């Protein structure tokens, strides 16, 4: 079974912070900046498989398995988020979460 949204958010936070570690002094700042990072999905808002990433007041939605931005923006972090989504393990977890959401919708009908 894939990871939960909370586990995915922690993985994404670690991924971005590691990418920032290449730049002097940004790793410590990044730890605080990404404490409020969230990963979610909203099948009423977007009908196709997608993931919504929120960092502070910024939000963007990305489709998968072909990683394309659907809506919003994350500034300089967008490229890191797209790299992370393109990872096979992450894609599998996102697919698992999408299936759970769609099954829950069918149960509610």
C-alpha positions in Angstrom: 0.0 0.0 0.0 1.2 3.5 -0.8 2.0 6.3 1.6 -0.5 8.6 3.3 -0.8 12.3 2.4 1.1 13.1 5.6 3.9 10.7 4.8 4.1 12.1 1.2 4.2 15.7 2.6 7.2 14.7 4.9 8.9 13.0 1.9 8.4 16.1 -0.3 9.7 18.4 2.5 12.8 16.3 2.9 13.3 16.2 -0.9 13.1 20.0 -1.2 15.3 20.7 1.8 17.9 18.3 0.4 17.8 20.1 -2.9 18.3 23.4 -1.1 21.2 22.0 0.8 23.3 22.6 -2.3 23.0 26.3 -1.7 24.9 27.8 1.3 22.7 28.7 4.2 19.4 27.7 2.7 19.0 24.3 4.4 18.3 25.8 7.8 15.8 28.4 6.4 14.1 25.7 4.4 13.3 23.5 7.4 11.2 26.3 8.8 9.6 27.3 5.5 8.3 23.9 4.7 6.9 23.0 8.1 3.4 23.8 6.7 3.7 21.9 3.4 0.7 19.8 2.6 -0.2 17.2 0.0 -3.8 16.6 -1.0 -6.3 15.8 -3.8 -9.8 17.2 -4.5 -11.7 15.1 -7.0 -14.6 17.6 -7.1 -12.2 20.3 -8.3 -10.2 18.3 -10.7 -11.7 15.2 -12.3 -8.4 13.6 -13.5 -5.6 12.2 -11.3 -3.8 15.0 -9.7 -2.0 16.2 -6.5 -2.4 19.6 -4.8 0.7 20.9 -3.1 0.5 23.8 -0.6 3.4 25.7 0.8 2.4 28.6 3.0 0.0 30.7 0.9 1.2 29.2 -2.4 -0.7 26.3 -4.0 -0.4 24.4 -7.2 -2.1 21.3 -8.7 -0.2 18.8 -10.9 -1.6 16.0 -13.0 0.0 12.6 -13.0 1.3 10.2 -14.3 2.5 12.7 -16.9 3.6 15.5 -14.6 2.0 18.8 -15.8 1.0 21.8 -13.8 -2.8 22.2 -13.9 -3.2 25.3 -11.8 -1.4 27.7 -9.4 2.2 28.1 -8.8 5.0 27.4 -6.2 7.7 29.7 -7.4 11.2 28.3 -7.4 10.1 25.1 -5.7 7.9 24.1 -8.6 10.7 22.3 -10.5 11.6 20.3 -7.3 8.0 19.3 -6.8 7.7 18.1 -10.4 10.9 16.1 -10.0 9.5 14.5 -6.9 6.1 13.7 -8.4 7.9 12.0 -11.3 9.6 9.5 -9.0 8.1 6.0 -9.5 7.6 5.3 -5.8 5.8 8.6 -5.3 3.7 8.0 -8.4 2.6 4.7 -7.1 1.6 6.2 -3.7 -0.3 9.0 -5.5 -2.1 6.5 -7.7 -3.1 4.5 -4.6 -4.5 7.6 -2.9 -6.4 8.5 -6.1 -8.0 5.1 -6.1 -9.0 5.4 -2.4 -10.7 8.8 -3.1 -12.5 7.5 -6.1 -13.7 4.3 -4.3 -14.9 6.5 -1.4 -16.9 8.6 -3.9 -18.6 5.5 -5.2 -19.5 4.3 -1.7 -21.1 7.7 -1.0 -23.4 7.6 -4.0 
